[in-house]
C-alpha cells in the first residue's frame, strides 16, 4: 500500500536499513536539534492529532469493529496531546546542562543531554495513537528522529497515521513503516540508536534478541497481571466504581487494567452485587451500545471465550453482567460481557495469563499478609492498586511488593501524571518514559569536564612516585 510522501511499506531488510541510514545521515548533517525545532516538531504532532481527530476516531473504530468515540478522544487523542504539551512546556528546563561539584581546583564538571539520533518505535493496537505519540513526545523533546512501526492489527489506523505523518513531517524526521509481523521482526533488527516496544512479553523476548545483535538499548513497556488489593477498611462502593470503570473501558483491553482482585472473604457477595448494579448503570445494553468497545479481532474474542470455558470447567462461578440479556456470541460484533470469575484458582487460564479483556477473577483472603504473599509469588506487574485506609497495609504494598507503579485508592490514574515515570519492572518491562524521565531515556547523558590550562594536571599519576603520592594515598585509602 503506497503512502503519499513516504516509501511503500518495506518488505526487506535492505530497504529498512537504507531508510534508517538516510535518517542517521540527516541527523549528523543537521546537527543537534535546537529548542525551537524541538518545539516545532511537538507543535506539528499536536496539530496532526487535533486537526484530524474525527478521521482518527473513525479509523480506530473501524479497526475495532466498534470503539467508543469518547474513549478514543479521551485516551488516544487527549492523552497524546497532554504528553506533547507537557514536553513543550518543560523542554527548555530539561535541555539545560547540570553542573556538579568538581574535585580539583580550576576544573568544572557538568552533564549535557545529547540526542541519541534515530529511535525505533513499535506501537501496539489497543491504544494505537497514544502509545505511538506518547513515546514520540519524549523522543522529539530529546532532539531525536524516529521510525514508527504501528500494529498490523489496526490497519486502517496505521495507514492513516502514515498518511498524516507524511503530511506533517519530513520523511527524515519521522517516517512510518507498515507491514505484518515479519516486517516487525526486520524492523526490530535494525541498528537504531534506541528502540521502544509496547506489547506482550512473548514478543518482547524476540525484540530483545534482535536488538542485541546491534547492541541497541531497548525500552520495553509490557503488561502482566496487575492486582487490586482491597482492605477491610476500604469503601466497597468506591472500589467497585473505580475498578469496574477501568475494567470496562476499551473492554478491558488495557495493559494497566486490573487483572484480578484480592478481597476479604466476607466482602465477596457485596462486591458482586455492587459490580452488577454499577456496570448495568454504565452499560444498560452491550450489543449495539456505541459506548461499549468490541474485542479487537476474532482471535482475541475466541481466546477470551476459551478462558471462560476453561474457568467454568474447572469449577469457577461466572457472573456475567449482561443487563439486557443479549446474545453476545456474534464474532462479527465481538462484544463480551463484563464477567466476574469467582472461586478462581491457579489452574485456570484467567489466573495464569494476562486477560486483556473484560473478565475479572476475584480471589478472597482472610489475612492481608496472604494477599501480599500471593502478589509476590507472581511475576512483577505493570501496576498494583490498593484500596483502604490502613496505614500499615498501605506500607506493606509500597515496601513489600514490586511493580511498575502503585496507585492508592484508585486504578490507572498514575498514567495521566505526566511528571511521573511510566514503565514496568521485570516481566512487565524495563525503562520508563513520560516527562523528564522520557527525555532522559532518549538522551545520552554526557559527562563533560573542563580543566584549566593553567597549573598541573594528573600530577599525582606521574612517575617517579615519592612522598607526594604517598601522602595522597594516605588521604584516599581511609574509611573516613
JOSUL-V320990 format. One record per residue. N is the residue number from 0. D_FIRST is the distance of its C-alpha to the first C-alpha in whole Angstrom. Layout:
BEGIN
N & D_FIRST
N & D_FIRST
END
This chain:
BEGIN
0 & 0
1 & 4
2 & 7
3 & 10
4 & 12
5 & 11
6 & 9
7 & 6
8 & 7
9 & 10
10 & 11
11 & 15
12 & 18
13 & 18
14 & 15
15 & 16
16 & 20
17 & 19
18 & 17
19 & 20
20 & 23
21 & 22
22 & 22
23 & 25
24 & 27
25 & 26
26 & 28
27 & 31
28 & 31
29 & 31
30 & 33
31 & 33
32 & 32
33 & 35
34 & 36
35 & 34
36 & 31
37 & 30
38 & 32
39 & 29
40 & 26
41 & 28
42 & 28
43 & 25
44 & 23
45 & 26
46 & 25
47 & 21
48 & 22
49 & 25
50 & 24
51 & 21
52 & 23
53 & 22
54 & 19
55 & 19
56 & 21
57 & 20
58 & 16
59 & 18
60 & 21
61 & 18
62 & 17
63 & 21
64 & 22
65 & 24
66 & 25
67 & 27
68 & 27
69 & 30
70 & 29
71 & 25
72 & 27
73 & 30
74 & 28
75 & 25
76 & 25
77 & 29
78 & 29
79 & 26
80 & 28
81 & 32
82 & 30
83 & 29
84 & 32
85 & 35
86 & 33
87 & 34
88 & 37
89 & 38
90 & 37
91 & 40
92 & 42
93 & 40
94 & 39
95 & 43
96 & 44
97 & 47
98 & 50
99 & 52
100 & 56
101 & 57
102 & 59
103 & 61
104 & 63
105 & 61
106 & 58
107 & 55
108 & 52
109 & 48
110 & 45
111 & 42
112 & 39
113 & 36
114 & 32
115 & 31
116 & 28
117 & 24
118 & 24
119 & 21
120 & 20
121 & 19
122 & 19
123 & 20
124 & 19
125 & 23
126 & 23
127 & 19
128 & 20
129 & 24
130 & 23
131 & 21
132 & 23
133 & 26
134 & 25
135 & 24
136 & 27
137 & 29
138 & 27
139 & 27
140 & 31
141 & 32
142 & 30
143 & 27
144 & 24
145 & 21
146 & 18
147 & 16
148 & 14
149 & 14
150 & 15
151 & 13
152 & 15
153 & 14
154 & 11
155 & 11
156 & 13
157 & 11
158 & 8
159 & 11
160 & 13
161 & 11
162 & 11
163 & 15
164 & 15
165 & 14
166 & 17
167 & 19
168 & 19
169 & 19
170 & 17
171 & 20
172 & 21
173 & 18
174 & 15
175 & 12
176 & 11
177 & 8
178 & 9
179 & 12
180 & 16
181 & 16
182 & 14
183 & 16
184 & 19
185 & 18
186 & 18
187 & 21
188 & 23
189 & 22
190 & 25
191 & 25
192 & 28
193 & 27
194 & 25
195 & 25
196 & 24
197 & 24
198 & 24
199 & 27
200 & 30
201 & 28
202 & 25
203 & 27
204 & 29
205 & 26
206 & 25
207 & 29
208 & 29
209 & 26
210 & 27
211 & 31
212 & 30
213 & 29
214 & 32
215 & 29
216 & 31
217 & 29
218 & 29
219 & 29
220 & 29
221 & 29
222 & 32
223 & 34
224 & 37
225 & 38
226 & 42
227 & 44
228 & 48
229 & 50
230 & 53
231 & 56
232 & 57
233 & 53
234 & 53
235 & 52
236 & 50
237 & 48
238 & 47
239 & 46
240 & 44
241 & 42
242 & 41
243 & 40
244 & 38
245 & 36
246 & 36
247 & 34
248 & 32
249 & 29
250 & 30
251 & 32
252 & 28
253 & 29
254 & 30
255 & 33
256 & 34
257 & 38
258 & 38
259 & 41
260 & 45
261 & 48
262 & 51
263 & 54
264 & 55
265 & 58
266 & 55
267 & 52
268 & 53
269 & 53
270 & 50
271 & 49
272 & 51
273 & 49
274 & 46
275 & 46
276 & 47
277 & 45
278 & 42
279 & 43
280 & 44
281 & 40
282 & 38
283 & 41
284 & 38
285 & 35
286 & 33
287 & 32
288 & 33
289 & 30
290 & 32
291 & 31
292 & 28
293 & 26
294 & 26
295 & 22
296 & 22
297 & 24
298 & 24
299 & 26
300 & 28
301 & 29
302 & 30
303 & 32
304 & 34
305 & 35
306 & 36
307 & 38
308 & 40
309 & 40
310 & 42
311 & 44
312 & 45
313 & 47
314 & 49
315 & 47
316 & 48
317 & 45
318 & 45
319 & 42
320 & 42
321 & 41
322 & 43
323 & 42
324 & 42
325 & 39
326 & 37
327 & 34
328 & 34
329 & 31
330 & 27
331 & 25
332 & 27
333 & 27
334 & 30
335 & 33
336 & 36
337 & 37
338 & 40
339 & 43
340 & 43
341 & 47
342 & 49
343 & 46
344 & 47
345 & 45
346 & 45
347 & 42
348 & 38
349 & 38
350 & 41
351 & 39
352 & 35
353 & 33
354 & 33
355 & 30
356 & 31
357 & 34
358 & 37
359 & 40
360 & 42
361 & 46
362 & 48
363 & 52
364 & 54
365 & 58
366 & 58
367 & 55
368 & 56
369 & 54
370 & 51
371 & 51
372 & 51
373 & 49
374 & 46
375 & 47
376 & 47
377 & 43
378 & 40
379 & 40
380 & 38
381 & 36
382 & 38
383 & 42
384 & 43
385 & 47
386 & 49
387 & 53
388 & 55
389 & 57
390 & 57
391 & 58
392 & 55
393 & 53
394 & 54
395 & 53
396 & 50
397 & 49
398 & 51
399 & 51
400 & 47
401 & 44
402 & 41
403 & 38
404 & 40
405 & 43
406 & 43
407 & 47
408 & 47
409 & 43
410 & 40
411 & 37
412 & 38
413 & 38
414 & 35
415 & 35
416 & 38
417 & 36
418 & 39
419 & 39
420 & 37
421 & 34
422 & 34
423 & 35
424 & 38
425 & 38
426 & 36
427 & 34
428 & 33
429 & 34
430 & 34
431 & 33
432 & 32
433 & 33
434 & 35
435 & 37
436 & 36
437 & 33
438 & 34
439 & 36
440 & 33
441 & 31
442 & 34
443 & 36
444 & 40
445 & 42
446 & 45
447 & 47
448 & 51
449 & 53
450 & 56
451 & 59
452 & 60
453 & 64
454 & 66
455 & 65
456 & 62
457 & 62
458 & 65
459 & 66
460 & 64
461 & 66
462 & 69
463 & 71
464 & 71
465 & 74
466 & 76
467 & 73
468 & 70
469 & 72
470 & 73
471 & 69
472 & 69
473 & 71
474 & 69
475 & 66
476 & 67
477 & 68
478 & 67
479 & 68
END
